Amino acid sequence: MKRVFRKRNLVLGLLGVLVALVAACAPAAAPTAVPVAPTQAPAAPTQAPAPTQAPAPTNAPAPTTAPAPTQAPSTGGNKVITISYTQEANSLNPLYTNQWFTFNLFDFYLDNGLITFNDKNEPMPWIAKEIPTVENGGISADGKVITFHLRDDVKWSDGTPLTADDYVFTYQMIMSDKNTVTSRDPFDTVVASVEAKDPQTLVVTFKEPYAPWMTKIFSHLNASVALPKHILQPVFDKDGTLDNADWNRKPTVGVGPFLFKEWESGSHLTFEANPDFWLGRPKADQIFIRIVPDDSAQLAAIKAGDVDVGVFISPSDVPDLEKLGTVEIAKVQSGYKELWNFNLSTDDATKGHPALQDANVRRALVMAVDRNKIDQELLYGLTKPAVTFWDGMAQADPTIQPIKYDPEGAKKLLDDAGWKVGADGIREKDGVKLKLRYVTTTREVRQNTQAIVQQQWKEIGVDTELVNHPSDVFFNSYGDKGPIATGQYDIAEWSDAPNFPDPDTARWLCSEIPSDANPPGGNWEFLCDKELDALFQKQAQTVDANARTEIFHQIQKIIADKVYWVSIWDDPDLWTISKKTSNIKFSGATPFWNSYEWDKQ
């Protein structure tokens, strides 16, 4: 977006959460040739490499204190690192986006998450001096209060210190009904208060112990990084909202290795080196985000040598890229799955096709499509359909069985559900045709998938209207009248993930269903299953790792039985890295975490 009980021993339980965060996720691959299919990688090593140093031995303890500032050497030339983006950002204010492409940009200009994740997907203290634990006094005995001690050497680019007040202000803006933010999760449901004890001490109090705090509280992963209070408080006081703030597209101050300079819609975004970055001036002088219209344009730009970092590479392009000899390809597990979302709303303004209310109809639609063939033909067999939303993580239930390709079985399910084939070959029931709006972005591989699916659904008597939107429209929030957020679809395709490397997600919470009365929310399937909702809330309050995994197994069984979620393919991040660059280490959680170290010949 892309978001509970007691442990037998709080110290062991909270340590278990940290262990689970490391063990649950596959380590990000170093730039190497892409393997033929995704596999479960071994648990990540426990040592997070300190910035500007080589990775430490894998058996060393994980760091609990923030890295010390080091001055990068002054750059004498004009080192510009160009990154291609096939999806344009929709806002540079984290309150108004849930788009992966935008989240990545925070690592450049708004790099003030309390904790970040390195290229092994291990947590590292960032603006927080250390990761709070029970042992260091950062987590209270009852697990409800977490105290963050912030660095005192981090400043906004205008010289104003970054303090705990900025995080409190951000919390207030998230919670204000005057702002139509994309989501308030988890602050509206599990947080009791956010307070600044002093400029360098931030205290977050929860209603109950909250297991996913590391990826959900003032984190890049759920777009709750701190806003500049001294800049945006006057805007809010004057306008009564931040919805229309100029800063949303032109952030005049930042706190990161690079600072926003320019955004020319449809063309590029530019970020300049921040000479006062707290870890020292970055080695590169500029980050240039080249906005390209599609995968083909990105491929051409990479081949021409106009791109240093290729993003979200289509697997079908890998064979050509491997032949170039000028780039390396990195495959990074980040929890993402390409999926079908069913619109399950029954409200007049947002409702989907009535047939989708029947789990057997949803199952039939899946059975009618040969997803393995799609992955072989369109993605060159480099991936395959995921079975659960948590494949590749420790919480995945190995007993869940995939829905198999069976068009004849699909026809029978539809017949039994009362959807009979009419004279025109299209099924209908009670005078309603089984015609579905299948909506996705303009990405080429998704359009090709639509075409295959349309043909295979036609063979079982299901008609399909194909609709495509540019990404900066498709991913707009309910408040911005986004077509998916407002239910203008029956089946929608995009890639989504849990709050990787934590398994938590808010995408199916009842409280996350957006509406006119409650615009914030990322539950764009409009699904409210009370049993499922209770389990999601319970897992979030369960700090014992084993008990939490058991709850996730229950969640996955419900999702599988009721066909609430379907994967078309597992979707690891594929990147290209120009051999002219160095020190680029991607994280599956916070991809550009070490951009201040990036260099170029």
Secondary structure, DSSP 8 states (H G I E B T S, - for coil): -------S-HHHHHHHHHHHHHHTS-----S----SS--------S----TTS----TTS----B-----------S--EEEEEESS--S-SSGGG---HHHHHHHHHHB---SEEE-TT--EEESSBSB---TTTTSB-TTS-EEEEEB-SS-B-TTS-B--HHHHHHHHHHHH-TTS--S--TTTTTTEEEEEEEETTEEEEEESS--TTHHHHSS-GGGT-----HHHHHHHHHHHS-STT-GGGTS-S--BSSEEEEEEETTTEEEEEE-TT-TT---SSSEEEEEE-SSHHHHHHHHHTT--SEE-S--GGGHHHHHTTSSEEEEEE--S-EEEEEE----STTT---GGGGSHHHHHHHHHTS-HHHHHHHHSTTS----SSTTTTSTT--TT-------HHHHHHHHHHTT-EE-TTS-EEETTEE-EEEEEEES-HHHHHHHHHHHHHHHTTT-EEEEEEE-HHHHT--TTTT-TTTTT--SEEEEEE--STTS----TT-GGG---SS------TT----HHHHHHHHHHHT---HHHHHHHHHHHHHHHHHHT--EEEEE--EEEEEETTEE-----SSSTTTTGGG-EE-
